[in-house]
Amino acid sequence: MEDKYGLIGAPIAHSLSPAMHNFWFEEYGISGDYRLYPVEKCDLVQAVSRIKEARVKGFNVTFPHKTAILSLLDEVDEAAEVIGAVNTVVQTGGRLIGYNTDGIGFLKGLQRNFPSFINKRPSILVIGAGGAARSVALTLARAMGARVDICNRTCSKAVALSAACGAYSDSDALKFDQAERQLDRYQVVINTTSIGLNPDADHSVIHLNRALPGTLFADLIYSPRRTAFLREAERLGHPVMNGLSMLVYQGALAFQKWTGVFPETVKMENHLIKMYLMS
Ligand SMILES: NC(=O)c1ccc[n+]([C@@H]2O[C@H](COP(=O)([O-])OP(=O)(O)OC[C@H]3O[C@@H](n4cnc5c(N)ncnc54)[C@H](OP(=O)(O)O)[C@@H]3O)[C@@H](O)[C@H]2O)c1
């Protein structure tokens, strides 16, 4: 029988993870079947005990369980503990071990697409302070030691994330208008908010006209492939990166934790664009 893998969360019907992992299982001749397991907020405890009993070998965790699951695991990796969220779980010897591959997934995408930015230890502005922002900002602060400033609609969350980043790098919390005024201080600007998804598809999260030439603009959203934020950055002549590399690398890192194989990522990005993200 094939080993069981999956994704828990709600809503998850739109997820590309089954397509990605089942493609890799086939490609590498590894026994595995990755399925969606919709789990509502109130059903998490029961779902985790069912997963243990069913000997599911590994699973991903998404909204709304990334933080709540920490207390239900037998062990949590140090980086996931610092981030305060888990997106990947490995079951081994009846123990559940939690990891967070989101932030490293973003960093690996940046390294592959724009290696010269990494070498220059850029000053970074992260827009947003939700779960994805925590993974990305803390990973970049820890890995690069460069300035990582945070701006967010809810100021208290920007202050808290900036304080956490401050353990590894310089970091300030800013309001949106402050960030817009001092945009020329950053070499990389990352939108981690959900602005850019429908119904906010035509709304860019901040004004970009103060940015210096060559500033890289990244968005964690990959569908649409170009949010209004990235379209505006491209119109002004800046390099841009959407969230597809992050999606594929966070998945590849999870696949490696489960199987020991780090799968090919460029072919996967092209496969997902062709099969699912043409619009
Ligand atoms: N590419 C990938 O692999 C990947 C992985 C994970 C997430 N993502 C994407 O990242 C985005 C955020 O996910 P998340 O898990 O971090 O969500 P989350 O925890 O709910 O955080 C949402 C963030 O967006 C901000 N926000 C939402 N609506 C806003 C509005 N109208 N005006 C200003 N700010 C607003 C929130 O600000 P407040 O704090 O003020 O509410 C918060 O900072 C989503 O689009 C998700 O699809 C992509």
The ligand as an SDF file (V2000), in Angstrom:
LIG
                    3D

 48 52  0  0  0  0  0  0  0  0999 V2000
    3.4520   31.5980   -2.0010 N   0  0  0  0  0  0  0  0  0  0  0  0
    3.2460   30.8520   -0.9390 C   0  0  0  0  0  0  0  0  0  0  0  0
    3.7350   29.7150   -0.8430 O   0  0  0  0  0  0  0  0  0  0  0  0
    2.4490   31.4000    0.2240 C   0  0  0  0  0  0  0  0  0  0  0  0
    2.5390   30.7920    1.4930 C   0  0  0  0  0  0  0  0  0  0  0  0
    1.7840   31.3230    2.5500 C   0  0  0  0  0  0  0  0  0  0  0  0
    0.9710   32.4340    2.3200 C   0  0  0  0  0  0  0  0  0  0  0  0
    0.9100   32.9960    1.0790 N   0  0  0  0  0  0  0  0  0  0  0  0
    0.0510   34.1790    0.8310 C   0  0  0  0  0  0  0  0  0  0  0  0
    0.4080   35.1900    1.7660 O   0  0  0  0  0  0  0  0  0  0  0  0
   -0.7360   35.9960    2.0560 C   0  0  0  0  0  0  0  0  0  0  0  0
   -0.8810   36.1490    3.5720 C   0  0  0  0  0  0  0  0  0  0  0  0
   -1.1030   34.8900    4.1870 O   0  0  0  0  0  0  0  0  0  0  0  0
   -1.0570   34.7650    5.7970 P   0  0  0  0  0  0  0  0  0  0  0  0
   -1.1590   33.3140    6.0940 O   0  0  0  0  0  0  0  0  0  0  0  0
    0.0780   35.5520    6.3480 O   0  0  0  0  0  0  0  0  0  0  0  0
   -2.4280   35.4950    6.1980 O   0  0  0  0  0  0  0  0  0  0  0  0
   -2.7600   36.2090    7.6010 P   0  0  0  0  0  0  0  0  0  0  0  0
   -1.9950   35.6140    8.7120 O   0  0  0  0  0  0  0  0  0  0  0  0
   -4.2500   36.2590    7.6560 O   0  0  0  0  0  0  0  0  0  0  0  0
   -2.2050   37.7350    7.4070 O   0  0  0  0  0  0  0  0  0  0  0  0
   -2.8200   38.6260    6.5040 C   0  0  0  0  0  0  0  0  0  0  0  0
   -2.0220   39.9330    6.4230 C   0  0  0  0  0  0  0  0  0  0  0  0
   -2.6540   40.7610    5.4240 O   0  0  0  0  0  0  0  0  0  0  0  0
   -3.0330   42.0120    6.0290 C   0  0  0  0  0  0  0  0  0  0  0  0
   -4.2730   42.4720    5.4120 N   0  0  0  0  0  0  0  0  0  0  0  0
   -5.3560   41.7200    5.0580 C   0  0  0  0  0  0  0  0  0  0  0  0
   -6.3090   42.5100    4.5060 N   0  0  0  0  0  0  0  0  0  0  0  0
   -5.8080   43.7730    4.5040 C   0  0  0  0  0  0  0  0  0  0  0  0
   -6.3140   45.0290    4.0660 C   0  0  0  0  0  0  0  0  0  0  0  0
   -7.5360   45.1460    3.4920 N   0  0  0  0  0  0  0  0  0  0  0  0
   -5.5390   46.1310    4.2270 N   0  0  0  0  0  0  0  0  0  0  0  0
   -4.3050   46.0310    4.7760 C   0  0  0  0  0  0  0  0  0  0  0  0
   -3.7680   44.8700    5.2150 N   0  0  0  0  0  0  0  0  0  0  0  0
   -4.5230   43.7580    5.0880 C   0  0  0  0  0  0  0  0  0  0  0  0
   -3.1990   41.7030    7.4970 C   0  0  0  0  0  0  0  0  0  0  0  0
   -3.0930   42.9040    8.2380 O   0  0  0  0  0  0  0  0  0  0  0  0
   -3.7190   43.0130    9.7430 P   0  0  0  0  0  0  0  0  0  0  0  0
   -2.7040   42.3910   10.6500 O   0  0  0  0  0  0  0  0  0  0  0  0
   -3.8740   44.4630    9.9480 O   0  0  0  0  0  0  0  0  0  0  0  0
   -5.0180   42.2660    9.7170 O   0  0  0  0  0  0  0  0  0  0  0  0
   -2.0130   40.7440    7.7270 C   0  0  0  0  0  0  0  0  0  0  0  0
   -0.8080   41.4450    7.8110 O   0  0  0  0  0  0  0  0  0  0  0  0
   -1.9400   35.3160    1.3920 C   0  0  0  0  0  0  0  0  0  0  0  0
   -2.1980   36.0010    0.1850 O   0  0  0  0  0  0  0  0  0  0  0  0
   -1.4300   33.9150    1.0980 C   0  0  0  0  0  0  0  0  0  0  0  0
   -2.0630   33.3610   -0.0400 O   0  0  0  0  0  0  0  0  0  0  0  0
    1.6320   32.5060    0.0340 C   0  0  0  0  0  0  0  0  0  0  0  0
  1  2  1  0
  2  3  2  0
  2  4  1  0
  4  5  1  0
  4 48  2  0
  5  6  2  0
  6  7  1  0
  7  8  2  0
  8  9  1  0
  8 48  1  0
  9 10  1  0
  9 46  1  0
 10 11  1  0
 11 12  1  0
 11 44  1  0
 12 13  1  0
 13 14  1  0
 14 15  2  0
 14 16  1  0
 14 17  1  0
 17 18  1  0
 18 19  2  0
 18 20  1  0
 18 21  1  0
 21 22  1  0
 22 23  1  0
 23 24  1  0
 23 42  1  0
 24 25  1  0
 25 26  1  0
 25 36  1  0
 26 27  1  0
 26 35  1  0
 27 28  2  0
 28 29  1  0
 29 30  1  0
 29 35  2  0
 30 31  1  0
 30 32  2  0
 32 33  1  0
 33 34  2  0
 34 35  1  0
 36 37  1  0
 36 42  1  0
 37 38  1  0
 38 39  2  0
 38 40  1  0
 38 41  1  0
 42 43  1  0
 44 45  1  0
 44 46  1  0
 46 47  1  0
M  CHG  2   8   1  16  -1
M  END
$$$$
